[in-house]
Amino acid sequence: MKTQVERDGIVTLTSEAADSLKDSHLWNDDLRPTTQAEHSWGGINFVTLWIGMCLVIPSYTMASGLIALGMNWWQALLTIFLGNCIVLIPILLNSHAGTKFGIPYPVFARLWFGSRGAHIPTVARAIVAAGWFGINTWIGTTSIDALLMKIFPAWQNFGLHTAIVFILFWALNVVVGMRGPEGIKWLAMIATPIVGIASAALFIWAVAHIDGLGPIMTAPSKFRSTGQFLATFFPALTGVIAFWATLALNIPDFARQAKNHKSMMVAQAVTLPLTMTIFSFIGIFVTSATVVLYGQALWQPVDLLSHFPTFIVFLGAVVIVISSLTINVGANLVAPARAAENLWPRHITFAIGAVITGLFALVMQPWYLMANFQNYIFGFLGGYGALLGPIDGIAIADYWIVRRRHLALTELYTGNGRYSYSSGFNKNSVYALIVGIVVPLLGLFIPALKFLWDNAWTIGLLIAVGVYSYLMRSNASLLKDGEYEEMTVIVNDAGSGKHAAVNMANQSPENIG
């Protein structure tokens, strides 16, 4: 039976195949492959998505944090630009799978970890997303709290004022998130111009109020040698990479709605590194201006807002609330909510998953993560980078090296199908993950191997690619004509619409993993 159709590089299920899977315990309306009509995101949608997610306070404060660690302004910008260019590679590679097959991240993970083993990478992604969710909620909280104290000075005398604002703002984020991922596109379209204009206005304000570049922009690096610089540069680079390492994993959640591969990839390739670098420069320049104007470096925009009139404080808080909502719903809620769905697709909805994400965020204690830059860059970001790097490596190796961009969609939703491997787990993925994590961890305990930990994400990814590809080498037979059970009809829309080719394939489950 013809179960999937490929049209202009996008594969969809036939209606008969989709109907046959609706009773599967691995299927629900959020996890199913997108239809041809649902591939509705053009390049502009990915541009606004990334701008909306990049123009947030964590990216603003990261640049300042790097300077606090001893870098000068251009060293900090170089680290940020390079880190984003590096993480862009797995983002684009994993985006291809989402666009071509219309599958979300938890289903993509079934391909390489197995129908049950997929919980390992999806839960790992969910935990780090919950941490980011909490961080952005905390940033919004401090902004609202500052606004209230500015308007009502007596508010600060109430002992639990920050806790009250945090709970209310946390609830707002969860409620907005419960509306589902369909609203993300429009949220980004609204938020991007608002936050973009506010960022430009902040930069213009700084330029208008100081002569020159300010002390931070002219301050030299604190490192006396190249060795001292590199000792900070590599772990900081890992932290920058880990900033978007989460999206590098679950980018299929968004790419699955792309109209085509080209517009999706070009939009992301241009927008991500440029937006992060430009916004980081604004953060550095404005912070430099605060030294001149207020006698101290105000790393947090919330602290800067307190020096403005009440009306400006209100507008600033609104902008921060909008930016926090955008990144929380887009980057920090979709993946863990779907991970929760994947645990029990027949009973857990996206809305329930959103609530679970919010609860995880509380457990992660965002007020501690934001207490100082050491915890933020080296602790949270660097530590989780060590875990997510190998997972990225396994995903890339499986899709691009082992299967060479071919898969059977129906088998991803079949409990005893070829992607169930052994009892639902692909042991090769587990082995590659363990090796990819353990090797960088050696750098924490052996001083001579410290470079392994300083570059944990990159080294873990490369090791996992090599180990997984080697362990799965016997599965190269998947690529041979006639070995898939699936029949894929390839339709050429550019010409007369005739069937250009039919790819027959047949591979038994016992030959996999």
LINSUL-V977951 format. One record per pair of residues at least 6 apart in sequence whose ideal C-beta (glycine too) atoms are under 6 Angstrom apart, sorted by sequence separation. I is the first residue (numbers start at 1). GAP is how many residues later the second one is. D is the distance in whole Angstrom. If there is no record, write none. Layout:
# LINSUL-V977951
I,GAP,D / I,GAP,D
This chain:
# LINSUL-V977951
21,6,5 / 149,6,5 / 155,6,5 / 223,6,4 / 258,6,4 / 291,6,5 / 298,6,5 / 369,6,6 / 411,6,4 / 443,6,5 / 477,6,6 / 4,7,5 / 5,7,6 / 113,7,6 / 148,7,5 / 149,7,5 / 341,7,5 / 369,7,6 / 411,7,5 / 412,7,6 / 442,7,5 / 443,7,5 / 452,7,6 / 110,8,4 / 113,8,6 / 290,8,4 / 305,8,5 / 340,8,5 / 411,8,5 / 492,8,4 / 4,9,6 / 67,9,5 / 109,9,4 / 255,9,6 / 443,9,3 / 444,9,5 / 66,10,4 / 287,10,5 / 442,10,6 / 443,10,3 / 489,10,6 / 490,10,5 / 3,11,6 / 97,11,6 / 305,11,5 / 369,11,5 / 490,11,5 / 2,12,6 / 106,12,6 / 109,12,5 / 341,12,5 / 440,12,5 / 63,13,5 / 66,13,6 / 109,13,5 / 337,13,5 / 340,13,3 / 440,13,5 / 489,13,6 / 3,14,4 / 488,15,5 / 106,16,5 / 337,16,3 / 340,16,5 / 440,16,4 / 145,17,5 / 337,17,5 / 487,17,6 / 440,19,5 / 486,19,6 / 13,20,6 / 145,20,5 / 337,20,6 / 440,20,5 / 144,21,5 / 333,21,6 / 336,21,4 / 484,21,2 / 485,21,5 / 482,22,6 / 483,22,5 / 484,22,5 / 12,23,6 / 483,23,5 / 484,23,6 / 12,24,5 / 141,24,5 / 333,24,5 / 436,24,4 / 439,24,5 / 483,24,5 / 141,25,4 / 436,27,5 / 141,28,5 / 436,28,4 / 10,29,6 / 140,29,5 / 478,29,5 / 137,32,6 / 432,32,5 / 435,32,5 / 137,33,5 / 394,35,5 / 432,35,4 / 137,36,6 / 432,36,4 / 475,37,6 / 394,38,5 / 390,43,5 / 428,43,4 / 428,44,5 / 390,46,3 / 390,47,6 / 386,54,5 / 34,68,4 / 389,68,4 / 393,68,4 / 397,68,4 / 401,68,5 / 33,69,4 / 392,69,5 / 33,70,5 / 386,70,4 / 390,70,4 / 394,70,5 / 402,70,5 / 216,71,6 / 217,71,5 / 385,71,6 / 389,71,3 / 393,71,3 / 397,71,4 / 216,72,4 / 385,72,4 / 389,72,4 / 393,72,4 / 397,72,5 / 31,73,6 / 402,73,6 / 214,74,3 / 386,74,6 / 390,74,4 / 394,74,5 / 214,75,5 / 403,75,6 / 404,75,5 / 31,76,6 / 215,76,5 / 408,76,6 / 214,77,6 / 214,78,5 / 408,78,4 / 203,79,5 / 206,79,6 / 210,79,5 / 206,80,5 / 253,81,5 / 57,82,5 / 210,82,5 / 199,83,6 / 206,83,4 / 202,84,6 / 209,84,6 / 247,84,6 / 250,85,4 / 428,85,6 / 426,87,5 / 11,89,6 / 11,90,5 / 418,91,4 / 421,92,4 / 418,94,5 / 129,117,6 / 128,118,5 / 198,121,4 / 125,124,5 / 195,124,6 / 125,125,6 / 194,128,6 / 195,128,5 / 191,131,5 / 191,135,4 / 52,136,4 / 239,138,4 / 49,139,5 / 52,139,5 / 187,139,6 / 242,139,4 / 45,140,5 / 48,140,4 / 52,140,5 / 55,140,4 / 245,140,6 / 48,141,5 / 51,141,5 / 239,142,4 / 242,142,6 / 235,143,6 / 239,143,5 / 242,143,3 / 245,143,4 / 48,144,4 / 55,144,6 / 73,144,5 / 108,144,5 / 238,144,5 / 248,144,5 / 105,145,4 / 184,145,6 / 75,146,6 / 184,146,5 / 105,147,5 / 235,147,6 / 238,147,5 / 72,148,6 / 105,148,5 / 72,149,4 / 104,149,5 / 176,149,6 / 70,152,4 / 177,152,5 / 70,153,6 / 176,153,6 / 181,153,5 / 83,154,5 / 87,154,5 / 98,154,3 / 102,154,5 / 86,155,6 / 97,155,6 / 173,155,5 / 95,156,5 / 99,156,5 / 146,156,5 / 177,156,4 / 79,157,6 / 83,157,3 / 87,157,5 / 91,157,5 / 94,157,5 / 98,157,3 / 79,158,6 / 83,158,5 / 90,158,4 / 98,158,4 / 99,159,4 / 143,159,5 / 146,159,6 / 151,159,6 / 80,160,6 / 91,160,5 / 95,160,4 / 142,160,5 / 146,160,6 / 150,160,5 / 79,161,6 / 87,161,6 / 70,162,6 / 99,162,5 / 69,163,5 / 150,163,5 / 99,165,6 / 147,166,5 / 147,167,6 / 66,170,6 / 147,170,4 / 180,170,5 / 92,173,5 / 144,173,6 / 178,173,4 / 143,174,4 / 178,176,5 / 143,177,4 / 177,177,4 / 140,180,6 / 174,180,6 / 140,181,5 / 88,184,6 / 140,184,4 / 174,184,4 / 139,185,6 / 84,188,6 / 85,188,5 / 136,188,4 / 84,189,4 / 136,191,6 / 81,192,6 / 84,192,5 / 136,192,5 / 133,195,5 / 80,196,6 / 81,196,5 / 80,197,6 / 133,199,4 / 77,200,6 / 80,200,5 / 132,200,4 / 77,203,6 / 129,203,5 / 77,204,6 / 129,206,5 / 130,206,6 / 129,207,5 / 125,210,5 / 126,210,3 / 73,211,5 / 126,213,4 / 242,215,6 / 41,216,4 / 123,216,6 / 241,216,5 / 41,217,5 / 42,217,5 / 59,217,6 / 63,217,4 / 122,217,4 / 46,218,6 / 238,218,6 / 64,219,6 / 235,219,5 / 238,219,5 / 39,220,5 / 43,220,4 / 47,220,5 / 59,220,6 / 63,220,5 / 122,220,6 / 234,220,4 / 42,221,6 / 46,221,4 / 50,221,4 / 54,221,4 / 63,221,5 / 234,221,5 / 34,222,5 / 46,222,5 / 50,222,5 / 54,222,5 / 60,223,4 / 64,223,5 / 43,224,4 / 47,224,5 / 51,224,5 / 55,224,6 / 133,224,6 / 54,225,6 / 130,227,6 / 134,227,4 / 133,228,4 / 138,228,4 / 138,229,6 / 105,230,6 / 130,230,3 / 134,230,5 / 130,231,5 / 135,231,5 / 106,232,5 / 134,232,3 / 138,232,6 / 106,233,6 / 131,233,4 / 104,234,5 / 130,234,6 / 135,234,6 / 64,235,4 / 106,236,4 / 61,238,6 / 9,252,6 / 128,256,5 / 124,263,6 / 56,267,5 / 55,268,6 / 121,270,5 / 56,271,5 / 52,274,4 / 53,274,5 / 53,277,6 / 53,278,5 / 112,282,5 / 112,286,4 / 111,296,6 / 94,301,6 / 90,302,5 / 97,302,5 / 110,302,5 / 93,303,5 / 68,305,6 / 107,305,5 / 115,305,5 / 114,306,6 / 114,307,4 / 65,308,4 / 111,308,6 / 116,308,3 / 117,308,4 / 110,309,5 / 115,309,5 / 116,309,6 / 117,309,6 / 114,310,5 / 30,311,6 / 114,311,5 / 65,312,6 / 114,312,4 / 113,313,5 / 31,314,6 / 113,316,5 / 28,317,4 / 112,317,5 / 26,319,6 / 30,320,5 / 25,321,6 / 33,376,6 / 27,386,5 / 26,387,5 / 24,389,5 / 21,392,5 / 17,393,5 / 13,396,6 / 4,405,5 / 3,407,5 / 6,482,6 / 3,483,6 / 4,484,5 / 5,484,5 / 6,484,5 / 7,484,4 / 2,485,5 / 8,485,5 / 7,486,6 / 2,487,6
